[in-house]
Amino acid sequence: MAVEILEQVSEMEGLSENSDLDLFEAGLLDSLAVISVIVQIEARTGIRLQPTDFKRDDIASVEKLTKFLENRGIKDASL
């Protein structure tokens, strides 16, 4: 799920091979993209997120988003 969300929002394929790539540093995510990531997570999981629920670093890479989702109890977060 993390790969799909970040590939869709960043419009970049192949992120599973670069799961530790910092998408903010690479210029693939910005503050507007963060909103899209939140919307995608909420739509796919049914959970509601508040801005205080995460830090920018929690969604900076596929690896970090996967860990964030797993910590929230989301199964299949890495798919």
N, C-alpha and C positions, 0 to 999 in steps of 0.2 A: 504494500500500500504506500509506504513512504517513497519508494522509487517512482511509482506512478504519479503521485501528487507532485513531487518536485520536478519530474520531467515535464508534466503538463504545464505547471506554473512557470518554469524557467524556459520552456520551449527548447529544451536540450535533451537529446537522447543519449543513452549510454552511461547514465549516472550510476548504474549498478556496478560498472567496472571502476568507477572513481568515487566510491561511497564515502570517502573521507574528504573530498574536495569541498572547501568552504565556498559556498555559492554566493555569499555576499562579497567576499574578497575577489572572486572571479567575475563579479559584475552581473551575475545571473539572477540574483534576488535583490530587491530593494524593499522599502517600507510598504509600498503598495502591494508587492507580491506577498508580503507577510499576511495581509488580509485575505488574499486568494488561498493561501495555504490553510488558514484557519477555516475558511468557508468549506474547502474540500474535506478537511478532517471532520468537521461537523456533519456535512452531508453524508459522508461514507460511514460514520460511526454512530451518529445520533447523540454524541456527547456535546455539551456546550462549553466553550472555552471563553474565558475572560482574559483581557490583556495581562493581568497579573498572574495568570496560570503558567506562564512560560517566559523565558528570556530569549532574545534573538539567537543566542548560541544554541538553544535547544532545537532549532530548525535550520541551522546553517549548513548541514550536510545530510545525506541519506542516512549515514550511520547515526548521527545525533537525533534525527527525527524518529528513526526506528526505536532508539532507546527511550525517547520521550513517550512515544505511543505505547510501548511495552510497559513502561512505568505507570501509565494510566489504565492498564489492564486491557489494552487492545490486542486481540489475537491476530496473528498473521500480519503484523505491522511491517515486516520486511518484504512482503510480497508486493 
